[in-house]
Amino acid sequence: DRGLTDVVEAEPNNDPQQAQEVTVNCAVAGTSDGNNVDQFRFAAQAGQRILIDCRAGRLDSQMDATMTLAASDGRLLASSSDHNGRDPQLDFAAPAAGEYVVRVYDLSYRGGFPYRLVITDQPHVETVFPRAVQTGQQVELLALGRNLGGATASDWSEGELQYQQRTFPFRAGLEVGDMAGGYRFQVHPTDHSVLPTAATCTLTGMQFQAPDSGLAQAHPILVADSATTLESEPNDSPDQASAVQLPLVVSGRFDRPRDADWYQFEVPESGQYGFDVYCERINGRADPYLVIVDDQGNRINELDDFGHRINAFDGHLRDPAGMVNLTEKRTYKVLVQDRYRRGGARYQYVLAIRRQQPDFYVAVIHSQNPGPGGTTVWKGGSVYLDVVVHQQHGFNDPITITAEDLPPGLSVAPTVINNNSRGTLVLTATDDAADFVGPIRLIATARTGSDGDTELRREVRSYARVWNQDNSSRPMREHIVAIRDSAPYRLEWQQDRLEVEPGKTAEARLRLIRRWPEFDQKVTIQPLAFAGNFKLANTDLTGQQTELTLPIEVQNGTRPGEYTMCVLGQAQVPFNKDPDAKDRPNTLVSLPSMPLTLVVNPPADKAP
């Protein structure tokens, strides 16, 4: 944000007579009041167009903010709740010169949650169109907003107020291949949903920011490796379906309530085709669904929400995605529509249809549970990250995750995830590693194609848990790691690579190294995110026991290949943050083992 005066909320401000006086173009740092409201008074000129924006969810606050605007005589003029994700926003043109009062409160009247209240008449871009650009190409983005310099009146409106519009040039100069399936952002994409979901975890693209906008408002753009086009109206019925060609990347919009968009195409060759509707991923406000019908009018498939929700990571989105088998030289029609029949300038989507092109997206999130946290590796020990994989267009090849730009003393063993949506990545620090805080880079690679002759190299996207409950995954530009203190124990394998056949048991020898002399409690061992076709019972290392043989059962039918796995140790460890304290109460400490690579060979009777 630029050109704003920072103000700190001052209590008491819970009724109109006590409303805190502020000015236009200020940003108030406030905290929600339990069972009460915060009130702010400002003066406006007649006709002055003012944006009132309350930021809470976008700042990782758990506040579910609600906002109202009243005239000086108490008349209610406007209200707002979920406008930008769960954050309210009011677009207001003062009907007369005078004072106005903004009321801010949590929907459930909970207290103690921070928020930032912006009152401004600076330029602000609400939305842009289109939302898909081919790499290396330049387009003119039509921006809708208010107080835009050099703008003209728009036919679009929000409530009773018309938007202004102007165009901005935008070039997707970064090659999709060089981006390695990444998403570049300046403003954290946390307002795509009412919860802090991983909305952009399967989006390849970048953000656009208007160069002269007063507020930090960023708009996600899908960057495609093929030509893009725009929806053409009228296309509200099957008879009006827009004729398009494959591969297709089209920017569309539900212009009005009950709008339906139909597309028609002929299939060049038989096979599997991937369908994706990007809406939540590009910060569209619709909940779209997709229907495919053949040339006889038969409904052959309907696609809806997709994505993984694992622990704190929430990549389950309201965007349709899936694969459909189509027949060559037949004509198909596709319907895209909002499930609740809503429409407007912000109800945008991008529809992509193409021949099957297997790919994947990988994300990691720290394992601390419950509560927010980071990735801290204790010297002489290990820590793990939860890995979440979204396979696209039928991708099922092994993925190998490696690390780059590691500081001395920190290692990440190559980790193979074999046809699975989740895994575990272990970071280990040596005994003599120096204290460190900084970013590391994680890369996922795979070989695909009939002969494995195509290498895919993708960035591993970093997420952090920001709340103390599930569905609280926040995207990060970098994955930050800290090396500190000393681990109380370490778990390592006598052999870090074993071979086994399906239907048999691998005997893995685990070693416990107790690094704190006062630590003598048992360590409970349990499997850590094992794939479903591997079984291991929980067991204990007790007393002075330092080694244990773990029987890992491999079920019949397990796909041959490499699998990286580890176990989790849990123990009560005497600990006090004060090194001079005499009392050291037991604290539960969970640490992963070093990784074990299990090579599953084909059954002897099927070996080549």
C-alpha positions in Angstrom: 0.0 0.0 0.0 1.2 3.5 -0.9 0.2 7.0 0.2 -1.5 5.9 3.4 -1.1 7.3 6.9 -0.7 4.5 9.5 -3.0 4.9 12.5 -3.2 2.7 15.6 -6.7 1.9 17.0 -7.5 3.7 20.2 -10.0 2.5 22.7 -12.7 3.2 23.8 -14.4 3.4 20.3 -17.3 1.0 20.8 -20.2 3.4 20.2 -20.9 6.3 17.7 -20.1 9.0 20.3 -16.7 7.4 21.0 -15.9 6.6 17.3 -12.2 7.2 16.7 -11.6 10.1 14.3 -9.6 9.2 11.2 -9.1 10.7 7.7 -9.4 9.4 4.2 -6.2 7.7 3.0 -5.4 6.1 6.3 -4.7 2.5 7.4 -5.8 1.6 10.9 -4.1 -1.2 12.8 -6.9 -2.6 14.9 -7.8 -5.6 17.1 -11.3 -7.1 17.3 -13.3 -6.6 20.5 -15.0 -9.5 22.1 -18.8 -9.0 22.2 -18.3 -5.5 20.8 -17.5 -3.4 17.8 -14.8 -0.9 16.7 -16.1 2.4 15.3 -14.2 5.0 13.2 -15.4 8.4 12.0 -14.2 10.1 8.8 -15.2 13.2 6.8 -16.0 13.0 3.1 -16.9 15.4 0.3 -20.2 15.1 -1.7 -19.6 12.6 -4.5 -16.2 11.5 -3.2 -15.7 7.9 -4.1 -14.1 6.0 -1.2 -13.0 2.4 -0.8 -13.2 0.9 2.7 -11.2 -2.3 2.9 -10.8 -4.5 6.0 -7.9 -6.9 5.8 -7.9 -9.8 8.2 -7.9 -13.2 6.5 -5.4 -11.8 4.0 -3.1 -11.1 7.0 -3.5 -14.6 8.4 -5.8 -13.4 11.1 -8.6 -15.7 12.2 -11.1 -12.8 12.3 -14.2 -13.2 10.2 -14.7 -9.5 9.7 -18.0 -7.8 9.1 -18.3 -4.1 8.3 -21.1 -1.5 8.1 -21.2 2.1 7.1 -23.6 4.6 8.6 -24.3 8.3 8.1 -23.7 10.7 11.0 -27.4 10.4 12.1 -27.0 6.6 12.4 -28.7 5.6 9.1 -27.3 2.4 7.7 -25.8 3.1 4.2 -24.0 -0.2 3.4 -22.7 -3.5 4.8 -20.2 -6.1 3.7 -18.8 -9.5 4.8 -17.1 -11.9 2.4 -15.9 -9.8 -0.5 -12.2 -10.6 -0.8 -12.2 -14.1 0.6 -13.6 -13.7 4.1 -12.7 -10.0 4.2 -15.3 -7.2 3.7 -15.0 -4.3 1.4 -17.3 -1.2 0.7 -17.3 0.9 -2.4 -18.9 4.2 -1.4 -19.8 7.5 -3.0 -20.6 10.1 -0.4 -24.2 11.3 -1.0 -23.4 14.6 0.9 -20.5 16.3 2.5 -20.3 15.3 6.2 -19.1 12.6 8.6 -19.5 8.9 8.2 -19.0 6.0 10.7 -17.5 2.6 9.9 -18.2 -0.3 12.3 -15.9 -3.3 12.3 -16.5 -6.5 14.2 -16.0 -10.3 14.1 -19.0 -12.2 12.8 -19.1 -14.2 16.0 -18.0 -11.3 18.1 -14.7 -12.9 19.0 -12.0 -10.7 20.4 -8.2 -10.4 20.1 -7.9 -10.8 16.3 -5.8 -8.2 14.4 -7.0 -6.5 11.2 -6.0 -3.6 9.0 -8.7 -1.1 8.0 -8.0 1.0 4.9 -10.1 4.1 4.0 -8.9 5.6 0.7 -9.8 7.4 -2.5 -6.7 6.3 -4.3 -6.8 4.3 -7.6 -7.9 0.7 -7.0 -8.3 -2.1 -9.6 -11.0 -4.6 -8.6 -10.5 -7.1 -11.4 -8.9 -7.6 -14.8 -9.8 -9.6 -17.9 -8.7 -11.8 -19.6 -7.0 -14.2 -17.1 -5.0 -16.4 -19.5 -2.0 -15.3 -21.5 0.3 -17.4 -23.8 3.9 -17.3 -22.8 5.9 -14.8 -24.7 2.8 -12.9 -25.8 1.5 -9.5 -24.8 -2.2 -8.7 -24.2 -4.2 -5.7 -23.1 -5.8 -6.3 -19.8 -9.1 -4.6 -19.2 -9.0 -3.3 -15.6 -12.2 -2.4 -13.7 -12.0 -0.4 -10.6 -12.5 3.0 -9.1 -10.6 6.3 -9.1 -8.5 5.1 -12.0 -6.5 7.9 -13.7 -7.3 8.1 -17.5 -10.2 5.8 -17.2 -13.6 5.8 -18.8 -17.0 4.8 -17.4 -17.7 1.1 -17.7 -20.9 -0.8 -18.4 -20.0 -3.0 -15.4 -21.0 -2.1 -11.9 -20.9 -3.2 -8.4 -24.2 -2.6 -6.7 -25.4 0.9 -7.7 -21.9 2.2 -8.5 -20.4 1.9 -12.0 -16.9 0.7 -12.4 -14.3 2.8 -14.3 -12.2 1.0 -16.9 -8.9 1.3 -18.5 -6.4 -1.0 -20.2 -2.9 -2.1 -19.1 -0.3 -4.0 -21.3 0.7 -7.3 -19.8 3.4 -9.6 -21.2 4.0 -13.2 -20.0 7.7 -13.0 -20.7 8.7 -15.9 -18.5 8.7 -19.2 -20.4 6.5 -21.8 -18.9 9.3 -24.4 -19.0 11.7 -22.0 -17.2 9.0 -21.4 -14.5 9.1 -25.2 -13.9 5.4 -25.2 -13.2 5.7 -22.4 -10.7 3.5 -19.5 -9.6 5.2 -16.1 -9.2 3.5 -13.7 -6.8 4.1 -10.4 -5.1 1.1 -10.4 -2.8 0.3 -13.6 -1.0 -2.7 -15.3 -2.7 -4.8 -15.7 0.4 -8.2 -14.2 -0.7 -9.3 -16.8 -3.2 -11.5 -18.5 -0.6 -13.1 -17.8 2.8 -10.4 -20.2 4.2 -6.6 -19.9 3.7 -6.6 -22.7 1.1 -3.7 -23.7 -1.2 -5.8 -22.2 -4.1 -2.8 -21.7 -6.5 -1.1 -25.0 -5.8 -2.0 -26.3 -9.3 -1.8 -23.0 -11.2 1.1 -22.1 -13.5 1.3 -18.4 -13.8 2.0 -15.0 -12.2 0.3 -12.0 -10.8 -0.5 -8.6 -12.4 -0.4 -5.4 -10.4 -1.6 -2.1 -11.8 1.5 0.2 -11.8 -0.4 3.2 -10.4 -2.8 1.5 -8.0 -2.7 2.8 -4.4 -3.6 -0.5 -2.8 -1.6 -3.6 -3.0 -4.1 -5.6 -5.1 -2.7 -8.5 -7.3 -4.6 -10.5 -9.9 -3.5 -14.0 -10.8 -2.9 -14.8 -14.5 -2.7 -18.3 -16.0 0.3 -18.6 -18.3 -0.3 -21.1 -21.0 2.1 -22.8 -23.5 -0.5 -22.6 -26.3 -2.6 -19.9 -27.8 -5.3 -18.3 -25.7 -8.7 -16.8 -26.8 -11.7 -15.1 -25.4 -15.3 -16.2 -24.8 -17.7 -14.9 -27.4 -21.4 -14.2 -26.6 -24.1 -15.2 -27.3 -23.3 -18.8 -26.3 -26.1 -19.4 -23.7 -27.6 -22.5 -25.2 -26.3 -25.7 -27.1 -27.6 -24.2 -30.4 -25.4 -21.1 -29.7 -22.3 -23.0 -28.7 -19.1 -21.2 -29.6 -17.0 -23.1 -32.2 -13.5 -23.6 -30.8 -10.4 -25.7 -31.7 -8.2 -27.9 -29.6 -6.0 -27.3 -27.7 -8.2 -24.7 -26.1 -7.4 -22.1 -23.4 -10.3 -19.6 -23.3 -11.0 -16.8 -20.8 -14.6 -16.6 -20.0 -17.0 -14.9 -17.6 -20.5 -15.4 -16.3 -21.7 -11.9 -17.3 -25.0 -12.0 -15.5 -27.1 -14.2 -13.2 -28.1 -17.5 -14.8 -25.5 -17.1 -17.6 -24.5 -20.4 -19.2 -21.5 -20.7 -21.6 -21.4 -23.4 -24.3 -18.5 -24.4 -26.4 -18.3 -26.8 -29.4 -15.3 -28.7 -30.8 -14.4 -31.6 -33.0 -11.9 -34.2 -31.8 -8.9 -34.6 -34.0 -8.0 -38.1 -32.7 -9.4 -40.6 -30.2 -8.1 -40.8 -26.7 -8.0 -39.2 -23.3 -8.5 -35.4 -23.1 -7.9 -33.3 -20.0 -10.5 -30.7 -19.0 -9.7 -27.9 -16.5 -11.8 -25.0 -15.3 -9.7 -22.4 -13.5 -11.8 -20.3 -11.2 -10.9 -20.4 -7.6 -7.3 -20.7 -8.8 -7.5 -17.3 -10.6 -9.5 -15.7 -7.9 -12.8 -16.0 -9.7 -15.9 -15.9 -7.5 -18.0 -18.6 -9.2 -18.4 -22.3 -8.2 -18.4 -23.7 -11.7 -19.3 -27.2 -12.9 -18.6 -28.6 -16.4 -20.8 -30.9 -18.5 -19.8 -32.7 -21.7 -22.3 -33.9 -24.2 -21.8 -35.8 -27.5 -23.2 -35.1 -30.9 -26.4 -37.1 -30.1 -27.1 -34.8 -27.1 -26.1 -37.5 -24.6 -24.4 -36.4 -21.4 -21.2 -38.3 -21.2 -19.6 -36.8 -18.1 -19.8 -34.1 -15.5 -16.8 -32.7 -13.6 -16.7 -30.7 -10.4 -14.4 -30.0 -7.5 -10.9 -31.6 -7.3 -7.8 -31.5 -5.2 -6.2 -33.0 -2.1 -7.0 -32.0 1.5 -4.3 -33.6 3.7 -3.7 -32.5 7.3 -3.2 -28.7 7.3 -2.8 -28.6 3.5 -6.0 -27.7 1.8 -5.8 -27.9 -2.0 -9.4 -29.1 -2.5 -10.8 -26.5 -4.8 -14.2 -25.6 -6.4 -12.6 -25.9 -9.8 -13.7 -28.8 -12.1 -10.9 -31.0 -13.5 -10.6 -34.5 -15.0 -10.0 -36.8 -17.9 -12.6 -37.9 -20.5 -12.2 -40.4 -23.3 -13.3 -38.9 -26.6 -13.7 -40.3 -30.1 -12.1 -38.8 -33.2 -14.2 -36.9 -35.8 -17.1 -36.5 -33.5 -18.4 -33.2 -32.3 -18.7 -32.5 -28.6 -20.3 -29.6 -26.6 -19.2 -28.4 -23.2 -21.3 -26.4 -20.7 -19.6 -24.3 -18.1 -21.9 -22.6 -15.5 -21.9 -21.4 -11.9 -23.6 -23.9 -9.7 -25.6 -21.1 -8.0 -26.3 -19.2 -11.2 -24.5 -16.1 -10.1 -22.8 -13.6 -12.4 -20.9 -10.4 -12.7 -17.5 -8.9 -13.5 -15.6 -11.0 -10.9 -17.3 -14.3 -12.0 -14.4 -15.2 -14.3 -13.0 -18.6 -15.3 -10.5 -20.1 -17.8 -11.5 -23.3 -19.6 -8.6 -25.5 -20.9 -9.1 -28.6 -23.0 -6.2 -30.5 -24.5 -5.0 -34.0 -25.4 -3.7 -35.9 -22.4 -0.4 -34.4 -21.3 0.7 -36.0 -18.0 2.2 -33.6 -15.5 2.3 -33.0 -11.8 2.5 -30.3 -9.0 4.3 -30.9 -5.8 3.9 -28.9 -2.5 5.4 -29.3 0.9 4.2 -28.0 4.3 5.8 -28.2 7.7 4.6 -31.0 9.9 4.1 -29.1 13.2 0.7 -30.0 14.6 -1.2 -28.3 16.1 -0.6 -24.6 15.5 1.5 -22.4 13.2 5.2 -23.2 12.9 8.2 -23.4 10.7 10.9 -25.8 9.7 13.5 -26.0 12.4 16.2 -28.8 12.3 17.9 -29.7 15.5 21.6 -30.4 15.2 22.3 -34.1 15.0 18.6 -34.8 14.2 16.0 -34.7 11.5 12.7 -33.0 10.7 10.2 -33.9 8.1 7.9 -32.1 5.7 4.6 -33.4 4.4 4.6 -33.7 0.6 1.4 -33.4 -1.4 1.3 -34.4 -5.1 -1.4 -33.4 -7.5 -1.1 -35.7 -10.6 -2.5 -34.2 -13.8 -3.8 -36.0 -16.9 -3.2 -39.5 -15.6 0.4 -39.0 -14.5 1.6 -42.0 -12.5 5.4 -42.1 -12.9 7.8 -42.0 -9.9 8.8 -38.5 -8.8 12.1 -37.7 -7.2 12.5 -34.7 -4.9 16.0 -33.2 -4.3 17.3 -30.1 -2.7 19.5 -27.3 -3.9 21.3 -24.3 -2.2 21.7 -26.1 1.1 23.9 -24.7 3.8 26.9 -26.7 5.1 25.7 -29.5 7.5 22.2 -29.8 6.2 21.2 -32.6 3.9 18.1 -33.9 2.1 18.2 -37.4 0.9 16.7 -37.9 -2.6 13.1 -38.9 -2.0 11.0 -41.0 -4.4 7.2 -40.8 -4.4 5.9 -43.6 -6.5 2.3 -43.1 -7.9 1.1 -41.6 -4.6 -0.5 -38.3 -3.7 1.5 -37.8 -0.5 4.9 -38.6 0.9 7.5 -37.5 3.5 10.7 -35.4 2.9 13.3 -35.6 5.6 15.9 -32.9 6.4 18.9 -33.8 8.6 21.5 -31.6 10.3 25.0 -32.9 11.3 26.2 -32.6 14.9 28.6 -29.7 14.0 26.2 -27.8 11.7 26.3 -24.0 12.3 23.3 -22.0 13.3 21.4 -21.0 10.1 18.2 -19.3 9.0 17.6 -19.0 5.3 15.8 -20.4 2.2 16.4 -23.7 0.5 15.2 -24.8 -2.9 13.4 -28.1 -3.6 13.0 -29.6 -7.0 10.8 -32.5 -8.2 11.8 -34.4 -11.4 10.2 -37.3 -13.2 10.7 -39.2 -16.5 7.6 -39.8 -18.5 6.6 -41.0 -22.0 6.5 -44.5 -23.4 10.3 -44.8 -23.2 10.8 -42.4 -20.3 12.6 -40.1 -22.7 10.9 -36.9 -21.4 12.1 -35.3 -18.2 9.8 -33.0 -16.3 11.4 -30.6 -13.8 9.0 -28.8 -11.4 9.5 -26.5 -8.5 8.3 -27.8 -5.2 6.0 -25.2 -3.8 6.3 -24.2 -0.1 3.3 -23.8 2.2 3.0 -22.9 5.9 0.4 -23.7 8.5 -0.9 -20.3 9.8 -3.8 -21.3 12.1 -4.1 -24.0 14.8 -6.7 -26.0 12.8 -6.9 -27.8 9.5 -7.4 -26.0 6.2 -4.9 -23.3 7.0 -2.2 -23.6 4.3 -0.6 -20.3 3.2 1.7 -20.2 0.1 5.3 -19.0 0.7 7.7 -17.5 -1.9 10.6 -19.5 -0.4 10.9 -22.4 2.1 12.8 -21.1 5.1 14.8 -23.5 7.3 16.5 -22.9 10.6 19.2 -25.0 12.2 19.3 -24.7 16.0 20.2 -26.4 19.3 20.7 -30.1 19.6 18.4 -33.0 19.0 17.8 -35.4 22.0 18.0 -38.5 19.8 18.4 -39.7 16.3 17.0 -42.6 14.4 18.9 -44.1 11.5 19.0 -47.3 9.5 21.7 -49.9 9.5 21.1 -50.2 5.7 19.4 -47.3 4.0 18.5 -49.4 0.9 16.7 -52.8 0.9 15.2 -55.0 -1.8 12.0 -57.0 -1.5 9.4 -58.7 -3.7 5.6 -58.1 -3.4 4.0 -60.4 -0.9 7.1 -60.6 1.2 8.6 -58.8 4.2 11.6 -56.6 4.4 13.6 -56.7 7.6 14.9 -53.2 8.3 17.3 -52.7 11.2 16.7 -49.4 13.0 19.3 -47.8 15.3 18.5 -45.3 18.1 21.2 -42.8 19.2 20.4 -41.1 22.5 22.2 -37.7 22.3 21.2 -36.3 25.7 22.6 -38.1 28.7 19.5 -37.5 30.8 17.2 -38.9 28.2 16.4 -42.6 29.0 12.7 -42.9 28.2 11.2 -45.3 25.7 10.8 -44.3 22.1 7.7 -45.4 20.3 8.2 -46.2 16.6 5.3 -45.9 14.1 5.1 -45.7 10.3 5.1 -42.2 8.9 2.8 -41.7 5.9 3.5 -45.2 4.5 1.7 -45.9 1.2 -1.3 -48.2 1.6 0.5 -51.3 0.3 3.2 -51.2 3.0 2.4 -52.3 6.6 4.3 -51.8 9.8 3.0 -52.2 13.4 3.9 -49.7 16.1 6.6 -50.8 18.5 8.9 -49.5 21.2 12.5 -49.1 21.9 12.7 -49.4 25.7 15.3 -48.9 28.4 18.8 -49.1 27.1 17.7 -50.8 23.8 19.4 -49.1 20.9 18.5 -51.3 17.9 15.4 -52.9 16.6 14.4 -55.0 13.6 11.3 -53.7 11.9 9.3 -56.1 9.6 7.8 -54.1 6.7 5.2 -56.1 4.9 4.8 -55.5 1.2 1.4 -56.5 -0.2 0.9 -58.6 -3.3 0.4 -56.5 -6.4 2.7 -53.7 -5.2 4.0 -51.8 -8.2 7.8 -52.5 -8.7 10.1 -49.6 -8.2 11.7 -47.4 -5.5 9.8 -46.2 -2.5 11.3 -43.7 0.1 9.8 -44.1 3.6 10.7 -43.3 7.1 9.3 -44.0 10.6 8.4 -41.5 13.3 9.8 -41.7 16.8 7.9 -40.3 19.8 9.3 -39.9 23.3 8.9 -38.0 26.5 12.1 -35.9 26.8 13.1 -33.8 29.9 13.3 -30.2 28.7 13.3 -26.6 29.9 14.0 -23.6 27.8 16.0 -22.2 30.6 19.3 -24.1 30.6 19.9 -23.2 34.3 16.5 -24.4 35.5 16.6 -27.4 37.9 13.2 -28.8 36.9 13.0 -30.3 33.4 9.4 -31.6 32.9 8.9 -34.2 30.2 7.9 -32.9 26.8 6.7 -35.0 23.9 9.3 -34.9 21.1 8.6 -36.4 17.7 11.4 -36.9 15.3 11.6 -38.8 12.0 14.2 -41.4 11.1 16.6 -41.0 8.2 15.0 -42.1 4.9 14.9 -45.7 3.9 14.7 -46.7 0.2 12.8 -49.9 -0.4 13.3 -51.3 -3.8 10.3 -53.5 -4.8 11.4 -56.0 -7.5 9.1 -57.8 -9.8 8.0 -61.2 -8.5 10.5 -63.9 -9.4 8.1 -65.6 -11.7 7.5 -62.4 -13.6 11.0 -61.0 -13.7 12.4 -60.5 -17.2 
